[in-house]
Amino acid sequence: MAHQFKTYYQEVNDDLLCDQSVNYIPTIVNGHLNSNNLSPASDNITIKESHARNVKNVNINSDNSKRVKHKIRILGDSHARGLASELKHRLNQEFEIQGVIKPGSTLEKLTNSVSSDLKELTKKDACIIWGGTNDVGRNETNIGIRSLHEFISCHQHTNVIVLKVPHRYDLASNSCINEEVKTFNRKLDKLKKAHQNLFEVSMDMNRDLFTRQGFHLNTHGKEQTASDIISVLSNLFKVKRKSPITLMWKEEDLDCNGKGNGLNGKINNGKSVKVMAKLGSTRQSNRIKNSTSAKQNDFLWSM
């Protein structure tokens, strides 16, 4: 019965909306006009209002886009959770930060999931990659390094910041995986020498920065990592001021042409004067100095 009443109500509304001669009083629901009880004239009003709102939003976005000078894109595994919000909290409005997190992904999957947005980045932007832990755990260090090499080679138009693989405190320090972590970071150092647009961020190996489990970073570890990334970004985007070019001192003769050389108002009858700095001579004092006397007769010596 309720379904039949709903159908009849919809048919009545359709008939009323088709009648152009009837004027309706629009109802306000949650601060907006109810679209079910609007006449064709009120529809035009809402269209104009929505158009004005859209224009206003576009202007706001355009103002924000004018403020943005650097775009930061983050690609990472589970270690990169919360990194985008931490960087956004610390950086100003000149930085636009977006992140894509894929837990359990290798570097090959992270670099292959490249969006078209990365192709629009410039030297004023940066792409942050935080991965490699799953590659090391699967003994696929060479595959991960090769994926990074291909990604950096295809993105020479922007800056790439890669974070080193952290130490795993959930395993023994002399385990084969931790030895593979050192191998991965060492190969990453060699990869940096081959690419000028590659920048590294070293991980702090302090145990207090990791969770009780020892695999992921805790809150303090994320804050420390964000500070290290910000220091790299500040050095990367800082304004490099060129030092002024200094000229060597050149001694020249002054030709006064009978007007004087300007030194004490003297005139040299048109002769050229060579201005040289006067070296000050040491003065000797004419004060009579007292002769030295022996102190054997002093009361201190008699004791």
C-alpha positions as a Markdown table, in Angstrom:
| # | Residue | x | y | z |
|---|---|---|---|---|
| 1 | Met | 0.0 | 0.0 | 0.0 |
| 2 | Ala | 2.9 | 2.3 | 0.8 |
| 3 | His | 4.4 | 1.5 | -2.5 |
| 4 | Gln | 1.2 | 2.4 | -4.4 |
| 5 | Phe | 0.9 | 5.7 | -2.4 |
| 6 | Lys | 4.5 | 6.6 | -3.4 |
| 7 | Thr | 3.8 | 6.0 | -7.1 |
| 8 | Tyr | 0.6 | 8.1 | -7.0 |
| 9 | Tyr | 2.5 | 10.9 | -5.2 |
| 10 | Gln | 5.2 | 10.9 | -8.0 |
| 11 | Glu | 2.5 | 11.0 | -10.7 |
| 12 | Val | 0.8 | 14.0 | -9.0 |
| 13 | Asn | 4.1 | 15.8 | -8.8 |
| 14 | Asp | 4.8 | 15.2 | -12.5 |
| 15 | Asp | 1.4 | 16.6 | -13.4 |
| 16 | Leu | 1.8 | 19.6 | -11.3 |
| 17 | Leu | 5.3 | 20.3 | -12.6 |
| 18 | Cys | 4.0 | 20.2 | -16.2 |
| 19 | Asp | 1.4 | 22.9 | -15.4 |
| 20 | Gln | 3.1 | 26.2 | -16.0 |
| 21 | Ser | 0.3 | 28.3 | -14.6 |
| 22 | Val | 0.6 | 27.1 | -11.0 |
| 23 | Asn | 3.0 | 28.9 | -8.6 |
| 24 | Tyr | 4.6 | 26.9 | -5.9 |
| 25 | Ile | 6.1 | 27.9 | -2.6 |
| 26 | Pro | 9.6 | 26.3 | -2.4 |
| 27 | Thr | 10.5 | 24.6 | 0.9 |
| 28 | Ile | 13.9 | 24.8 | 2.5 |
| 29 | Val | 15.5 | 21.6 | 3.6 |
| 30 | Asn | 18.9 | 21.9 | 5.4 |
| 31 | Gly | 19.4 | 25.4 | 4.1 |
| 32 | His | 18.8 | 24.5 | 0.5 |
| 33 | Leu | 15.7 | 24.7 | -1.7 |
| 34 | Asn | 13.8 | 21.5 | -2.1 |
| 35 | Ser | 14.0 | 20.4 | -5.7 |
| 36 | Asn | 10.8 | 18.4 | -5.5 |
| 37 | Asn | 8.5 | 21.5 | -5.0 |
| 38 | Leu | 10.1 | 23.9 | -7.5 |
| 39 | Ser | 8.5 | 25.6 | -10.4 |
| 40 | Pro | 10.3 | 26.1 | -13.8 |
| 41 | Ala | 11.1 | 29.6 | -12.8 |
| 42 | Ser | 12.6 | 28.5 | -9.5 |
| 43 | Asp | 14.6 | 25.9 | -11.4 |
| 44 | Asn | 16.2 | 28.7 | -13.4 |
| 45 | Ile | 17.0 | 30.5 | -10.1 |
| 46 | Thr | 18.7 | 27.4 | -8.7 |
| 47 | Ile | 20.7 | 26.9 | -11.9 |
| 48 | Lys | 22.0 | 30.5 | -11.6 |
| 49 | Glu | 22.8 | 30.0 | -7.9 |
| 50 | Ser | 24.7 | 26.8 | -8.6 |
| 51 | His | 26.5 | 28.4 | -11.5 |
| 52 | Ala | 27.5 | 31.3 | -9.2 |
| 53 | Arg | 28.7 | 28.8 | -6.6 |
| 54 | Asn | 30.7 | 26.9 | -9.2 |
| 55 | Val | 32.4 | 30.1 | -10.3 |
| 56 | Lys | 33.2 | 31.0 | -6.8 |
| 57 | Asn | 34.8 | 27.6 | -6.2 |
| 58 | Val | 36.8 | 27.9 | -9.3 |
| 59 | Asn | 38.1 | 31.3 | -8.2 |
| 60 | Ile | 39.1 | 29.8 | -4.8 |
| 61 | Asn | 40.9 | 26.9 | -6.5 |
| 62 | Ser | 42.6 | 29.2 | -8.9 |
| 63 | Asp | 43.9 | 31.3 | -5.9 |
| 64 | Asn | 45.2 | 28.2 | -4.3 |
| 65 | Ser | 46.8 | 27.1 | -7.5 |
| 66 | Lys | 48.6 | 30.4 | -7.7 |
| 67 | Arg | 50.0 | 29.9 | -4.2 |
| 68 | Val | 51.3 | 26.4 | -5.1 |
| 69 | Lys | 54.9 | 26.5 | -6.3 |
| 70 | His | 56.0 | 22.9 | -5.6 |
| 71 | Lys | 54.1 | 19.6 | -6.1 |
| 72 | Ile | 55.1 | 16.7 | -4.0 |
| 73 | Arg | 54.0 | 13.2 | -4.9 |
| 74 | Ile | 54.6 | 10.2 | -2.6 |
| 75 | Leu | 54.8 | 6.5 | -3.7 |
| 76 | Gly | 55.3 | 4.1 | -0.9 |
| 77 | Asp | 54.4 | 0.8 | 0.8 |
| 78 | Ser | 53.1 | 0.5 | 4.4 |
| 79 | His | 56.0 | 2.5 | 5.8 |
| 80 | Ala | 54.8 | 5.6 | 4.1 |
| 81 | Arg | 51.4 | 5.7 | 5.9 |
| 82 | Gly | 50.8 | 9.1 | 7.4 |
| 83 | Leu | 53.8 | 10.7 | 5.7 |
| 84 | Ala | 51.7 | 12.9 | 3.4 |
| 85 | Ser | 49.7 | 14.4 | 6.4 |
| 86 | Glu | 52.9 | 14.9 | 8.4 |
| 87 | Leu | 54.6 | 16.8 | 5.5 |
| 88 | Lys | 51.4 | 18.8 | 4.9 |
| 89 | His | 51.3 | 19.8 | 8.5 |
| 90 | Arg | 54.9 | 21.0 | 8.5 |
| 91 | Leu | 55.1 | 22.7 | 5.1 |
| 92 | Asn | 53.4 | 25.9 | 4.0 |
| 93 | Gln | 50.8 | 26.4 | 1.3 |
| 94 | Glu | 53.4 | 26.6 | -1.4 |
| 95 | Phe | 53.6 | 22.8 | -1.4 |
| 96 | Glu | 50.9 | 20.6 | -2.8 |
| 97 | Ile | 51.3 | 17.0 | -1.4 |
| 98 | Gln | 49.5 | 13.9 | -2.6 |
| 99 | Gly | 50.4 | 10.3 | -1.7 |
| 100 | Val | 49.6 | 6.8 | -3.1 |
| 101 | Ile | 50.2 | 4.0 | -0.5 |
| 102 | Lys | 50.2 | 0.3 | -1.5 |
| 103 | Pro | 51.0 | -1.9 | 1.5 |
| 104 | Gly | 53.0 | -5.0 | 0.6 |
| 105 | Ser | 54.0 | -3.7 | -2.8 |
| 106 | Thr | 57.5 | -4.1 | -4.3 |
| 107 | Leu | 59.3 | -1.3 | -6.0 |
| 108 | Glu | 58.4 | -2.8 | -9.4 |
| 109 | Lys | 54.7 | -2.5 | -8.6 |
| 110 | Leu | 55.1 | 1.0 | -7.1 |
| 111 | Thr | 57.0 | 2.4 | -10.1 |
| 112 | Asn | 54.7 | 0.7 | -12.6 |
| 113 | Ser | 51.6 | 2.3 | -11.1 |
| 114 | Val | 52.7 | 5.8 | -12.3 |
| 115 | Ser | 49.9 | 8.2 | -13.1 |
| 116 | Ser | 49.9 | 10.8 | -15.8 |
| 117 | Asp | 50.3 | 13.5 | -13.0 |
| 118 | Leu | 53.9 | 12.6 | -12.6 |
| 119 | Lys | 54.6 | 13.4 | -16.2 |
| 120 | Glu | 53.6 | 17.0 | -15.6 |
| 121 | Leu | 56.1 | 17.5 | -12.8 |
| 122 | Thr | 59.0 | 19.9 | -13.3 |
| 123 | Lys | 62.3 | 20.6 | -11.6 |
| 124 | Lys | 60.4 | 22.7 | -9.1 |
| 125 | Asp | 58.6 | 19.5 | -8.0 |
| 126 | Ala | 59.6 | 16.2 | -6.4 |
| 127 | Cys | 58.5 | 12.6 | -6.3 |
| 128 | Ile | 59.2 | 10.7 | -3.0 |
| 129 | Ile | 59.6 | 6.9 | -3.1 |
| 130 | Trp | 59.6 | 4.9 | 0.1 |
| 131 | Gly | 59.9 | 1.2 | -0.6 |
| 132 | Gly | 62.2 | -1.7 | -0.9 |
| 133 | Thr | 61.5 | -3.5 | 2.3 |
| 134 | Asn | 59.4 | -6.2 | 0.5 |
| 135 | Asp | 62.1 | -6.5 | -2.2 |
| 136 | Val | 64.7 | -7.2 | 0.5 |
| 137 | Gly | 62.5 | -9.7 | 2.2 |
| 138 | Arg | 62.0 | -11.6 | -1.0 |
| 139 | Asn | 65.7 | -11.5 | -1.9 |
| 140 | Glu | 64.9 | -9.4 | -4.9 |
| 141 | Thr | 67.3 | -6.5 | -4.3 |
| 142 | Asn | 68.5 | -6.4 | -7.9 |
| 143 | Ile | 65.0 | -6.2 | -9.3 |
| 144 | Gly | 64.1 | -3.3 | -7.0 |
| 145 | Ile | 67.3 | -1.4 | -7.9 |
| 146 | Arg | 66.6 | -2.0 | -11.6 |
| 147 | Ser | 63.0 | -0.7 | -11.2 |
| 148 | Leu | 64.3 | 2.5 | -9.5 |
| 149 | His | 66.9 | 2.9 | -12.3 |
| 150 | Glu | 64.2 | 2.7 | -15.0 |
| 151 | Phe | 61.9 | 5.0 | -13.1 |
| 152 | Ile | 64.5 | 7.7 | -12.6 |
| 153 | Ser | 65.6 | 7.5 | -16.2 |
| 154 | Cys | 62.1 | 8.0 | -17.4 |
| 155 | His | 61.6 | 11.0 | -15.0 |
| 156 | Gln | 64.6 | 13.2 | -15.7 |
| 157 | His | 62.3 | 16.2 | -15.8 |
| 158 | Thr | 61.7 | 16.2 | -12.1 |
| 159 | Asn | 63.5 | 15.4 | -8.8 |
| 160 | Val | 63.3 | 11.9 | -7.3 |
| 161 | Ile | 63.8 | 11.4 | -3.5 |
| 162 | Val | 64.3 | 7.8 | -2.4 |
| 163 | Leu | 64.3 | 6.7 | 1.2 |
| 164 | Lys | 66.7 | 4.0 | 2.3 |
| 165 | Val | 65.4 | 0.7 | 3.6 |
| 166 | Pro | 65.2 | 0.8 | 7.4 |
| 167 | His | 66.8 | -1.8 | 9.7 |
| 168 | Arg | 64.5 | -4.6 | 10.8 |
| 169 | Tyr | 64.4 | -4.9 | 14.6 |
| 170 | Asp | 61.9 | -7.7 | 14.5 |
| 171 | Leu | 64.8 | -9.9 | 13.3 |
| 172 | Ala | 68.3 | -10.6 | 14.6 |
| 173 | Ser | 70.9 | -8.0 | 13.7 |
| 174 | Asn | 73.1 | -10.6 | 12.0 |
| 175 | Ser | 70.2 | -12.1 | 10.0 |
| 176 | Cys | 70.4 | -12.5 | 6.3 |
| 177 | Ile | 67.6 | -10.0 | 5.7 |
| 178 | Asn | 69.4 | -7.2 | 7.6 |
| 179 | Glu | 72.6 | -8.0 | 5.6 |
| 180 | Glu | 70.5 | -7.6 | 2.5 |
| 181 | Val | 69.2 | -4.3 | 3.8 |
| 182 | Lys | 72.9 | -3.1 | 3.9 |
| 183 | Thr | 73.4 | -4.4 | 0.4 |
| 184 | Phe | 70.3 | -2.5 | -0.9 |
| 185 | Asn | 71.4 | 0.8 | 0.6 |
| 186 | Arg | 74.9 | 0.4 | -0.7 |
| 187 | Lys | 73.6 | -0.2 | -4.2 |
| 188 | Leu | 71.3 | 2.8 | -3.8 |
| 189 | Asp | 74.4 | 5.0 | -3.1 |
| 190 | Lys | 76.0 | 3.8 | -6.3 |
| 191 | Leu | 72.7 | 4.5 | -8.2 |
| 192 | Lys | 72.8 | 8.1 | -6.9 |
| 193 | Lys | 76.2 | 8.7 | -8.6 |
| 194 | Ala | 74.6 | 7.8 | -11.9 |
| 195 | His | 71.7 | 10.2 | -11.7 |
| 196 | Gln | 71.8 | 13.9 | -10.9 |
| 197 | Asn | 68.1 | 14.1 | -10.1 |
| 198 | Leu | 68.2 | 11.4 | -7.4 |
| 199 | Phe | 68.4 | 12.4 | -3.8 |
| 200 | Glu | 68.6 | 10.1 | -0.8 |
| 201 | Val | 67.2 | 10.2 | 2.7 |
| 202 | Ser | 69.1 | 8.2 | 5.3 |
| 203 | Met | 67.0 | 6.4 | 7.9 |
| 204 | Asp | 67.8 | 6.8 | 11.6 |
| 205 | Met | 68.5 | 3.4 | 13.1 |
| 206 | Asn | 67.6 | 4.3 | 16.6 |
| 207 | Arg | 65.5 | 1.6 | 18.2 |
| 208 | Asp | 63.3 | 4.1 | 20.1 |
| 209 | Leu | 62.0 | 5.3 | 16.7 |
| 210 | Phe | 60.4 | 1.9 | 15.9 |
| 211 | Thr | 57.3 | 0.2 | 17.2 |
| 212 | Arg | 57.5 | -2.5 | 19.8 |
| 213 | Gln | 57.3 | -5.1 | 17.0 |
| 214 | Gly | 60.3 | -3.5 | 15.4 |
| 215 | Phe | 59.1 | -3.5 | 11.8 |
| 216 | His | 57.5 | -0.1 | 11.3 |
| 217 | Leu | 58.3 | 3.3 | 12.6 |
| 218 | Asn | 56.4 | 4.8 | 15.4 |
| 219 | Thr | 55.1 | 8.4 | 15.7 |
| 220 | His | 58.4 | 9.8 | 16.6 |
| 221 | Gly | 60.1 | 7.9 | 13.8 |
| 222 | Lys | 57.6 | 9.3 | 11.3 |
| 223 | Glu | 58.2 | 12.8 | 12.6 |
| 224 | Gln | 62.0 | 12.4 | 12.3 |
| 225 | Thr | 61.7 | 11.0 | 8.8 |
| 226 | Ala | 59.5 | 14.0 | 7.8 |
| 227 | Ser | 62.1 | 16.4 | 9.2 |
| 228 | Asp | 64.8 | 14.7 | 7.2 |
| 229 | Ile | 62.7 | 14.9 | 4.0 |
| 230 | Ile | 61.9 | 18.6 | 4.7 |
| 231 | Ser | 65.7 | 19.3 | 5.0 |
| 232 | Val | 66.3 | 17.7 | 1.6 |
| 233 | Leu | 63.4 | 19.7 | 0.1 |
| 234 | Ser | 64.7 | 23.0 | 1.6 |
| 235 | Asn | 68.1 | 22.4 | 0.2 |
| 236 | Leu | 66.6 | 21.4 | -3.1 |
| 237 | Phe | 64.3 | 24.4 | -3.6 |
| 238 | Lys | 66.2 | 27.1 | -1.8 |
| 239 | Val | 67.1 | 30.3 | -3.8 |
| 240 | Lys | 70.7 | 30.2 | -4.8 |
| 241 | Arg | 72.1 | 33.7 | -4.7 |
| 242 | Lys | 75.1 | 34.4 | -7.0 |
| 243 | Ser | 78.0 | 36.0 | -5.4 |
| 244 | Pro | 78.9 | 39.4 | -6.8 |
| 245 | Ile | 81.8 | 39.7 | -9.2 |
| 246 | Thr | 84.7 | 41.6 | -7.5 |
| 247 | Leu | 87.0 | 43.8 | -9.6 |
| 248 | Met | 90.7 | 44.1 | -8.9 |
| 249 | Trp | 92.0 | 47.5 | -7.8 |
| 250 | Lys | 93.6 | 49.5 | -10.6 |
| 251 | Glu | 95.8 | 52.4 | -9.9 |
| 252 | Glu | 95.3 | 55.3 | -12.3 |
| 253 | Asp | 96.9 | 58.8 | -12.7 |
| 254 | Leu | 94.6 | 61.7 | -12.1 |
| 255 | Asp | 94.8 | 64.5 | -14.7 |
| 256 | Cys | 93.6 | 67.7 | -13.1 |
| 257 | Asn | 93.9 | 70.0 | -16.1 |
| 258 | Gly | 94.7 | 73.0 | -13.9 |
| 259 | Lys | 91.7 | 72.4 | -11.6 |
| 260 | Gly | 93.5 | 70.8 | -8.8 |
| 261 | Asn | 93.5 | 67.2 | -7.6 |
| 262 | Gly | 91.1 | 67.8 | -4.8 |
| 263 | Leu | 93.7 | 67.1 | -2.1 |
| 264 | Asn | 93.6 | 69.9 | 0.4 |
| 265 | Gly | 92.4 | 72.3 | -2.4 |
| 266 | Lys | 95.9 | 72.6 | -4.0 |
| 267 | Ile | 96.4 | 73.3 | -7.6 |
| 268 | Asn | 99.2 | 71.5 | -9.6 |
| 269 | Asn | 99.1 | 73.7 | -12.7 |
| 270 | Gly | 97.8 | 71.0 | -15.0 |
| 271 | Lys | 100.3 | 68.3 | -13.9 |
| 272 | Ser | 99.1 | 64.8 | -13.5 |
| 273 | Val | 99.1 | 63.6 | -9.9 |
| 274 | Lys | 99.4 | 60.0 | -8.8 |
| 275 | Val | 97.4 | 59.4 | -5.7 |
| 276 | Met | 99.0 | 56.9 | -3.4 |
| 277 | Ala | 98.0 | 55.8 | 0.0 |
| 278 | Lys | 100.2 | 57.2 | 2.7 |
| 279 | Leu | 101.7 | 54.6 | 5.0 |
| 280 | Gly | 101.7 | 55.7 | 8.6 |
| 281 | Ser | 105.1 | 55.7 | 10.4 |
| 282 | Thr | 105.6 | 54.6 | 14.0 |
| 283 | Arg | 106.0 | 57.4 | 16.5 |
| 284 | Gln | 108.8 | 57.1 | 19.1 |
| 285 | Ser | 108.0 | 58.4 | 22.5 |
| 286 | Asn | 110.4 | 61.1 | 24.0 |
| 287 | Arg | 109.2 | 60.4 | 27.6 |
| 288 | Ile | 112.0 | 59.8 | 30.1 |
| 289 | Lys | 111.6 | 56.3 | 31.4 |
| 290 | Asn | 112.5 | 55.4 | 35.0 |
| 291 | Ser | 115.4 | 53.1 | 35.5 |
| 292 | Thr | 114.8 | 49.7 | 37.0 |
| 293 | Ser | 115.7 | 49.2 | 40.7 |
| 294 | Ala | 116.4 | 46.1 | 42.6 |
| 295 | Lys | 113.9 | 44.9 | 45.2 |
| 296 | Gln | 116.2 | 43.2 | 47.7 |
| 297 | Asn | 115.6 | 45.9 | 50.3 |
| 298 | Asp | 111.8 | 45.5 | 50.1 |
| 299 | Phe | 110.0 | 44.3 | 53.2 |
| 300 | Leu | 108.8 | 41.2 | 51.4 |
| 301 | Trp | 112.3 | 40.0 | 50.8 |
| 302 | Ser | 113.4 | 40.5 | 54.4 |
| 303 | Met | 111.0 | 37.9 | 55.7 |
